[in-house]
């Protein structure tokens, strides 16, 4: 059961030779013999999107905040564009400019807490599609794609390897297509399994919570949020957004026909919306 605990969401039958280290966590791949290619694609994305890598495109954007726009790759521009769209749709519960706090205050210590928080606003980001450029308009701003980057990576990897079936897992994000899988949703209350799921169609699933480390700003209404969507980018970002936005955002999204939502409350109560059930033929709570 140790793998289940590490990955939050995890299939019940994986092999260690398909395990890699990527984006600061474990990456599992079963993609018809293309596992190494999947890892290399993920590594290429990490080198563009990680704010921990000084030469990454995200780091270059952050370095030039308030100075000038930065030209970026197609992938970096795409994930930032999607991030800004979700920021606006969630009332800024998900905001990629949280980097002013997580990167420039918490990690680097170059800003005060109050000033760092004042810079979190996705409306301060400008995109120039004709030159594929990104500009953070205020000095001290920074992008942190930790709430969307892993899901986006899984989506891009699956798109590029083009296999008939496959399984990819990166920390609390999983993508399955072309086959059925048994997935376990982690229960942080007892360090066991909250629910076993068997999918009936292709899906992506992502879990967010602050019980390992406090890395998501916002509401503490929930202990854990799990989101299912056909696209991993959206599953990852909306799981982050719902955990941050709490009950207020949940009220707006609970009837969504695209987002499957599973909420675990601190007292052990569970909320499951109808769309979540449409992705699975079996759901067994423990």
HUJOZI-V560430 format. One record per helix or strand of 3 or more residues. SS is the DSSP state (h for helix, s for strand). FROM is the first residue (numbers start at 1). LEN is the number of residues. If there is no record, write none. Layout:
SS;FROM;LEN
SS;FROM;LEN
//
This chain:
h;2;6
s;9;3
h;16;3
s;19;4
s;25;6
h;35;15
h;57;7
h;74;16
h;96;12
h;113;6
h;122;3
s;125;4
s;133;4
h;149;13
s;166;5
s;173;5
s;182;6
s;192;8
s;203;6
s;224;6
h;232;22
s;260;5
s;270;3
h;274;5
s;280;6
//
